[in-house]
Amino acid sequence: MIDATIIEHHRRMSQTAADFIDYAVSGNSLGRLSDLGQDVHPMFRDYPYALHAWPWFLGPAMRERLRGSVERIPALLNRAILAEFDGAPDELADYYGVPGPVAHLFVELGSETPYMLQRTDAVLTATGMKIVELNVGSSIGGWQIHWMDRHYRQQEGLVPFLARHECRTVDIPDAFMGYLIGAMRDKGFDTRVLFLITEEFERLQGHVALREIFERTLARCGGAGEILFARTADGLEGRADGVYLDGSRLGAVMNSRPDNQVLARAAVRGQILWPDNPFDAVLGDKRSLSILYQHKDTGLFDAAERALIEEFVPWSVALTDTEVEFEGTRMALPALLREQRHRFVIKTAVGQQGDDVFIGKFTDAAEWAEVVERGLREPGWLVQEFCVSLPFYGQHGEQGYGIYDVVWGIFGFGDSYGGCWLRLMEKDSGNGVINSAKGAQEAIVYDVDR
């Protein structure tokens, strides 16, 4: 029996999304996605994560909501961090575990600190879209989903529906390359970017794909440009006017280590674009969202900005032995966590792939108490209100459908929206962590007009 309330959740995405559920559960698309086979890029023939069989369809209103999360929140986050550590870069260095010079430079640059490449992870709850973490730098995943478009369009159960609806995917790599080319030109740099790649990436022809994306985007943008590849940064040469490779000045470097001194000096001087810069340790630290939330009502933000924070940022605080206010009641944080563990998530500030994330609803009292004590002993832990996903339908089993929780991965390049992809996990399954590395399925997203 189809639940009308869940159908309304899909209709919030678009009318096309609701129509697709009706189409699929009527028996037209209940099977699994076929194996990728050899018709996809070599990088994805052994893709380690499961793909969900049903695509998603986003209309204009939902896309605007996603834009708000990635285009406006990062600047407010920056402002909150600067206010928190105003005039105290050494405290910032100690809090985030970054070198002193990086902390001093972060404070010095202020609002100019760049978010060149980010992915906001968010959950659509009964009270709106809530950001659970911000990921930055070239190591973020999910951008590959556009390359699965052809595979989805070849599925027998999807072909009739997709043929009747105009569906477009956001080419996430193309969107980033367009941003990068534009950013280099806005700075007056040569349109020349170096990608540092691994031997495995080259073996899988990843560099070929990047070159194709760059050249296609360059043709659209016009003008001259060049994309280069190297295994190491050893050939980089710092000069008075910037960074050079084989005698040619670079406009940007991708995938480098954040401790590269040649790039650090050039970035400080404003001579190169460097998405993997040392500020990632500050911008991507999950406690930074709690700093933003704690500054919501301090006078740092105007009414519109406060409303934006209230809309997108869940209640959160660094895990310390302190008194907090939650839903109008003040009490010691450890006591609050013991009494209402089902309301909270405890996670490490710098974890990846869902590791060291503990959801009170899925953790027994004894283990939860141990996690709280561990977080009080060790620096770098965060408490966040548990953001419960609205339930959505998805394909399930060999031939069927089920109910899923969903995490949104929303890409932002500079201050521009760059598309999204989804991860789905069976409702209330496992330990509640929705991450590809923990068994979540990934789904492609199509833009539609209705």
GIWO-V76643 format. One record per helix or strand of 3 or more residues. SS is the DSSP state (helix for helix, strand for strand). FROM is the first residue (numbers start at 1). TO is the last residue. Records with the same first field share a line. If there is no record, write none. Layout:
SS = FROM-TO + FROM-TO
This chain:
helix = 4-13 + 15-28 + 42-44 + 60-71 + 73-84 + 89-96 + 100-112 + 143-153 + 156-164 + 172-186 + 199-203 + 206-221 + 261-268 + 280-283 + 287-294 + 303-312 + 333-339 + 341-343 + 360-362 + 365-377 + 436-438
strand = 56-58 + 118-125 + 128-136 + 192-196 + 226-230 + 236-239 + 242-245 + 252-254 + 316-318 + 323-326 + 329-332 + 344-348 + 357-359 + 381-385 + 392-395 + 401-413 + 416-426 + 441-443 + 445-447
